[in-house]
């Protein structure tokens, strides 16, 4: 692929061309295709990797291995929390090498820093950011590195972006989560004196109001002043994003979003719907992703973020960190998170160190299979009586602990933006409290909550988030499932049903092969065997009427 000169192109037109060129490179049939998933479009799944020059210099065979596996785009670390990992000249040289080998080269930055070392565990120098970048101040007065915006952070990043754009780089990701929260579930923002003073002035509060704000943050109270604070940090973060984009209009900028990242982390999700958007994931090792709930939590986060971004602009965060913490089989299994949530771009990541080269023997066939399955369901939305919902209290004051295990019940599900009267909606503790206290209007009796939510209202269905309780609840509602397919029995499986395509996906979240029976109106209509952690497509699911 020849490098595209972008000086005179409007930004969106340029990105369209980027996708077209990548499609041609990847062998896509572009006949009739409109970029960005317009109606009746079925674009191919694309596979990216974040990788550094040292990896292919150490293992020259890696280039052909990645190419044969289906990798089309390579992203290189550049300006990381105020320091150049590789200079723009070095990156351009590496980019030219990648282009000559048929890849699309891009760059990523770490614009704010990170609390702790999330870049290279073998080098403690990456646990601190640039010396003149101020630390963040938590609501209790403690200081930590990263996730705050103070001068000269914006100015330094703009200078770095200009240098990268001048070297011809066309697209850049703001990496290691573009956020203002210390970790998932945390209410973010820097509570230093300068930021509090600025907040009070912008939102017309007085100094004594700070005590109410701190109490609201500490005790997760969805008060008016807390909502004002969240508006403040969301504006602060988005203004930085716009400043970076405006400084280099020839270079598209995307954001990496934390696990269940939302407004409480400074991420006003609806403002980033037209830029490259990496959905939030968290299960980066075998211990976390190996649990069934680890898989359902990961899928829950991806499904939530897909409410806000076009599938062609959506990227996964298929990460192992450290570089071998997630086994090859689990990295391959993670591809199904993108498949079910219709995230069209898989991004393999492992910090600055490459994951073991022998992983590719497992990943390559899994990538090809996932891409083939994706073509069959791309653009179709999963439907079902179980509802995936993540409301405003979860986004503003929640601890990011979703009631997600219902996804592995074998009952089909769908994503909803609001509470519905049909089906059953599984609520977080915070969203359940929001209903109980009248902030979320839901008078129907189809709301499922955990016992720990401590809701006394009789209108709720209260169960434990355990497989035993989920399967007991499943058994109780099966007689009500008219013309809706489901998986029989108590075997954990994620069953994603696409009635507009007359297809379904079965993801075996167990380590061993399982035999499943699909039932419809109490009759077995299909038997399916799926290997451990694998996924299977069922076609021609005919539903009466």
N, C-alpha and C positions, 0 to 999 in steps of 0.2 A: 504494500500500500504506500503510495506517495504521501508525503506530509501535506496536510491541507493548510493553505495560507488563509488566515482568518481576519486579516486587518480590515477588510472592507465589508465583511458580512455582518448583518444583524445577529445578535447573540443566539436567538432561537433558531434562525435559519442555519447558523453554523452547527449547532448541536444536532439538528435534523440531519445535516450532511455527515456528521460524525457517526450517527447511528446507521445511516445508509452505507457508509464506507465500511463500517465494522460488519454489517450484514453481508456485504459482498465478500469481505475477507473470510467470513465464517461459512460461506457457501449457501447463504440464505437465498431462497427464490423470492425475488422482490416483485414479481409480476403481480400488480394489483395491490401491493402493500402500501399502506399509509403509515408513516411513522407516528409513534406515540399512541398506539393501540386505539385508533379510531374504530368505529363500528365495523364489524365483519373482518377485522384484522386478526391474524394468528401468527405473530412473529415468533421466531425461534428463541429458545433459552440461550443466554450468553454466559460464558464462564470467564471470570477475571481472577487475578491473583495479585496480592500485594507482596512484592519480592524485591530484593536488593541485588545490586550488581555482584556482590560477593558470592551469592548463591550459584549463579551460573558460571562464574569464574572458578569456583571450587569444584563444581560438577558440570562440565561442558555438555554432557549428554542430557542435562535437564531441559535444554532448549527444545530438542526434538521430542522429548517425553511429553512436555507440556503441549506442544503443537499437536501431537498425535492424540492427546487426551481431549483436545477441544478448547484449550485456553486461547482466547482471542485478544485479551487486554492485560497489560502488566502495569501495575501502579508502584511507583518508587517513592520511598521516603525522602523528603527534601528538607523543609524548614520545620524542625521539631522543637516545640516550646522554646523558641528564641535562639536555636542553634542550628547551623547547617550540618545535616548528616552527610550529605554530598552537596557540593557547590552546583550552581546552575550550569556551569561549563561541563562538569563531570556528568551531570544528569543528561545533558544534551547528547554527549558522546554515547552514553548508555542507551538513550532513546533511539539514536541512529542505528545502533547495533540491533535493537529490537525490531525496528522497522524493516531492516534488511532481512530479518528472519520471519517476517510476516505477522508481527504483533502490533497492536496499537499501544503506544506508551503514554502513560499519564503520571501525574504526581499527586502526592498527598502531603498535607502538613498537619502538625499538631499545634493549633493556633493559640490555645489557652494554657496548655499544660495539664497535668493529671495529678490527683492526690496519690503520691507514691509512684513507683516505677512500673509503668505499664507498657514500656517500650522495649527494654532489653534487660531481663533479670540478671544477666551475666555482667552488666556494667552499671554500677551504682551511680555513675555520673548522670544517668537519665532519671534519677529520682528527684532531681531539682531542675527548675526551669532557669531561664536567663536571669542573671543576678539583679538587674534593675527592674524586673517584673515583680510587682508587689504580690504577696500572698493573700489568700482569701481569709476573711474573718467570719467564723460561724456565729450563730445567734448567741452562743454562750461566751463569746469573746476569744475562743481558741483559734489559732491560725493554722492554715494548711496550704500546701502548694497546689496551684492550679485552679481552674474553673472560676476565674474572676476577670473582670474587664476594667483595667486601670491604664492610664497613660504609662508607658508608650506602647502598649500591646497592639492597639489598632494600627498605629503608625508603623511599627516594625513589621507587622504582617503585610501591610500594603506595600512596603518597600520590597519584601520578599516576593510577593505576587507579581509585581512589575518585572522583577528580574526573571522570574519563571516564564511570564507571558512573552517577554522579549526573546526568550530562547525557543519560542514556538509552541509551548505547551498549551493544549486546547481545553483541558478540563482538569479540575482539581477538587479533591475531597478535603474538607475540614475534618480531620480524623481524631481518634481517641475521644470521641463523643464531643460534639459541639453543644456544650451544656453549661449551666451555672449551678449545678448541684453536685455535692461531694460524691454521692453514690446513689443507686436506684432507691426510690422510696423516700429520699431526702427532700425536704422543702429547701430550695436553693436561694442563691443570692448572697452577696457579700454584705455583712452587717457592720462594716467599718464606719467610722464617724462620717467620712466624706459621702459614702453611699446613702447612709441614713439621712443626712442633711439634704442631699439632692432629692431623695424620695419625698421627704416632708414638703419640700418646696413645690415639686411638680404636682403632688396630689393634695396640696392645701391642708396638710395636717400640722399639728404643733408638736413640740418636743415631748410633752407628756404622753402623746399617743404612741411613742416608741415602746412603752411598757406593754401596752395592749397588743402591739404587733409581736413582740417577743413572746408574750404568753400565747398568742394564737399559733405561732410557729411551733413552740415547744409542746403544746398540747393539741396541735392539729385541729384547731377550731376554724371552720370556714366563715370567718367574720368578714365584714366589709373591708376592714383595713388590710386583712390578709389578701383578699382578692385584689386590692389596689397594689399591694406589694408584688404580687405575681404579674400583674399587668406591667409594672415597672421593670421587673427583670426580663420579661419577655420582650419589651420594647428595647431594652438595653442590648440584648443579644441580637435581635433582628437588625437594629441600627448598625451594629458592627458588621453583620452579614452584608447589608446593603452597601456599606462603605467599601468593603472588599470587592464586591461585584462591580460597583461603579468605577473603582480605580482601574480595573482591567476588564472592560466590557467584551473584549475578544476572547476571554477565558471563562468558560462556564464553571460555576462553583457549586458543589454539592455538600450535604451535611451528613455526618455519621451521628445517629441518634441512639441514646442509651436505651437499655432494656426498659420497656414500657415508658420511655421518655415522653414527657408531656409538659404542660404549662408550669407545674411546680418546679421543674428543672430549668425554666427559662425558655422552653421550646414551644412557641405558639404554632402548633402543628399546621393549622390552616394557612399560615404564611409561607410555608415551604412546599406547597403542593405541586409547584411547577419547576422544581429543581431536582437534580439527582439526590436521592434520599435513601440512606442505608438504614433499614429497619432495625430496631433494637433487639439484640439477643444477649444472653448472659451465660449460658451453659458451655463453658470453654474447656471443661475437663471431663473425664469419664465418670467421676464421682457425681457430678451434678447432672450431666446429660444422661447418664446411665439409669437414672430413676425414671419411672413412667411419668411422674409429675414434673420432672425436669423437662421432659419432651413436651408435655402439654402446656407448661408455662411458656416454653420457647415459642411454640406455635401460637399461643394466645397473644403474645406480644407482637408477633409478625402480623397476625390477622388484625389487631387493633390499628397498627400503623398503616396498613393498607387501606384503611378508610380514608386516608388523607392524600394518597399519592397514586398517580397513574402507574400501572404495572411496568411499563417500559422504563420509567424513571426509578423504579424500586430496585434496591440492591439488598442482598443478604449480608449478614456479618458471620460468615461461616468460619469461625475462629477456633484455633487451638492455642492456648497460652498457659504456660510456656509451650514451646514449639511441638512437644510430643505429649502434652497433657491429655489431649483427646485422641483416642486411637483412630486408625484409618477406618475401621468399620463404623465408628460413631460419626466421623466426618462425612462418610458416605450417607449415613442415615440422616444427617442434617439436611441433605439435599431435598428431602421430602417436606421439610418446613417451607422452603421456597416453592415447591411444587403445589402444595395445598393452598398456600396463601397467594399464589399467582404472582410471585416476585420473579421478574424476568431475568435479573442479573444476579448470578451467584458470585460472591467475593470471598475467595479463600484468603485467610489471614493467619499470621503466626508471629506477630511482632517483627523485629528486625532479623530474626533467625528463621531460616526456612524449615518447614517441617520435614521429617525424614523422607528421603527420596524413594524408599520402598513403599510409601503410602500410595504412590501413583498406580501401582498394580491393582489396588482396590478402588481407587477413585475413578480411574479412566472408564471402566465399564459401567460404574454407577452413574457417572455424568452422562454418558450416552443414553442409558436407559431413562434417566430422569428427563432429559431433553425430549426424547420420543414421547414419553407420557405427557409432558407439558403441552405439546402440540395438540393433544386430544382434548384438553380441558381449558386451555388458555382462553380467557375472556368469559368463561362460564362461572357463575357464582354458586357456591355450595348452598344448598337449601336443607331445611330440616326443622323439627319441632323444638330442639334444644337451641337456645339463643346465646350467642356470644355478645356480651354487653360490658362496656367499660365507661362509666358515667363521670360526671363532672367532679363529684367528691373524690373519686379515685384519682382523677387528674390533678386535683388541687391540693388535697391533704392526705391522700392514701399512702399506704406503706408498700404498694406494688406487690401485694400478695393476692393474685387472682384466684377465684374459685374456678380452676381450669380442668380438674380431673374428669369432668363430664365429657370432655372431648374424646376420652378413651373408653367411653361406654358402649360404643357400637351403634349408638343412635345418631342419625345424621343431624347436622347443626348448620346454623347460618349466623352471619354477623349482622347485628342491628345497631342503628345509631341512637335508638330510643327504646324505652320499654314498650312492648307490644302486648296485645290482649290474647294473642294466640301463642301456643307452645309454652315452654318453660324457660325462664330467664334466671341464670345463675349469677348472683350478685356478690361483689366483694363486701367485706364488713362495712366499709365506709359508704358504699352505695346503698346498702341495706339501711344504715342509719339515716341516710339522706331521705329515703322513702318514709321511714318511721317518723322523722321530724318535719316532713312536709316540703323539703327542698326539691324533691323529685316526685312528680305527680304520677302515682301508679296505684290505682284503686283495685286492680285486678288481683286475683289470688293465685297467680302463677309464678310467684317470685321465690326462688330457692336460695336459702342462706345457710351459712354454717352456724352451728350451735354457739361458737365462740363470739359471734356477732352480738350476742346478748340482746336479741330482739324479743319483746314480749307480745307484740301484736299477733293476733291469731290469724291474720291474713297471710302470713308467710309459711312456706314449707321449710321446716328446719331439719337439716341432716348434718352429719359429719362429712367432711371432705375425705372420704376413704373409699377404696374400691368396693368394700362390702356394702356401705350405705348407698353409693351411687348405683350399684347393681340392684339393690333392693328397690330403690326408687324406680329404676328402669323397669323392673318387673311389674310395678304397680301401674305404670302408664301405658304399657304395651297394648292392653285392650282398647285404648283410645286412638291408636295409630291406624287410621284408615287410609289406604293407598299410599303408605309411606314405608319404604324398605328399611330394614334394620338388621343388625347382626344378632343372631340368636345366642343366648347363653351368657356366661359370665367371663368370657375371655377378653382381656383388655385389647382393644383395637380402635384405631381412629378411622371412622367411616365417613368419607366425604362424598356426598351425593350431588350430582349435577343433572337435574331433570331436563334442562334444556339441551343437554348433549346426550341424554339417555345413557349416562355412564356414572361410574363411581370409582373411588380410590379406596383401597384398604391398606392401611399402614400398620403392620405388625410391630407393636412397640415392645414386644418380648424378644429375648435373646435367641429363642429356639423357634423352629418351624411350628406353625399352628394351622389347623384346619378350621375353616369358618363356614357357616351356613347363613345365607341371606334369606330372610323371611319377608313375605309381603302378605298382609291380611291373614296372618297365622299359617301361611303355607311356605314351605321351602321352595325358593325359585332358583337358587344357585348355590353350589358348593365351591369354595375357593381355598386353596392351600398356599400359604405365603411363608417364605423363609424368614428366619429371625432378622428383625430390623428392616426387612425389605418392604416394598410396596407393590401392589398389584392393581391393574386396571380391569374393571369389569364393564363390558360394553353391552349395548342393546338391552338395557334394563327397561322393560316395557311396563308402564303403570296404567291400570285401567282408567278409562276416561280421559 
